[in-house]
């Protein structure tokens, strides 16, 4: 399970988003996994992902 220390090492800080579920490690793990998959480790360039999200929003 990720700890706030792991998140801080990767991002430099622990965003408030991850403190919301600090009492439930399973939720923190899922949030961190989603953030890594969708934003940090995504093979798509960040602008491409934002463009696709904007297209889906229309």
RANOR-V123217 format. One record per residue. N is the residue number from 1. RES is the residue in one small letter. SS is DSSP state (a for helix, b for strand, c for the rest). PHI is phi in degrees with one decimal (999 if undefined). BURIAL is 1 if it has 9 or more other C-alpha atoms within 8 Angstrom, else 0. Layout:
BEGIN
N/RES/SS/PHI/BURIAL
N/RES/SS/PHI/BURIAL
END
This chain:
BEGIN
1/x/c/999/0
2/x/c/-75.2/1
3/x/c/-108.3/0
4/x/a/-62.0/0
5/x/a/-65.9/0
6/x/a/-62.9/0
7/x/a/-64.6/1
8/x/a/-65.1/1
9/x/a/-63.8/0
10/x/a/-79.8/0
11/x/a/-103.3/0
12/x/c/94.9/0
13/x/c/-146.0/0
14/x/c/-103.0/1
15/x/c/-60.8/0
16/x/a/-55.3/0
17/x/a/-50.3/0
18/x/a/-83.4/1
19/x/a/-79.4/0
20/x/c/-59.8/0
21/x/c/-113.6/1
22/x/c/-63.8/0
23/x/c/-83.0/0
24/x/c/-124.7/0
25/x/a/-58.3/1
26/x/a/-64.5/0
27/x/a/-69.3/0
28/x/a/-59.1/1
29/x/a/-61.2/1
30/x/a/-66.8/0
31/x/a/-63.4/1
32/x/a/-66.0/1
33/x/a/-60.8/0
34/x/a/-65.1/1
35/x/a/-61.3/1
36/x/a/-65.7/1
37/x/a/-66.2/1
38/x/a/-81.2/0
39/x/a/-120.8/1
40/x/a/-83.2/0
41/x/c/-107.0/0
42/x/c/-68.9/1
43/x/c/-74.7/0
44/x/c/-81.5/0
45/x/c/-61.2/0
46/x/a/-60.2/0
47/x/a/-65.6/0
48/x/a/-63.0/0
49/x/a/-64.4/1
50/x/a/-67.6/0
51/x/a/-64.3/0
52/x/a/-64.1/0
53/x/a/-64.7/0
54/x/a/-64.4/0
55/x/a/-66.1/0
56/x/a/-69.4/0
57/x/a/-74.5/0
58/x/c/-73.8/0
END
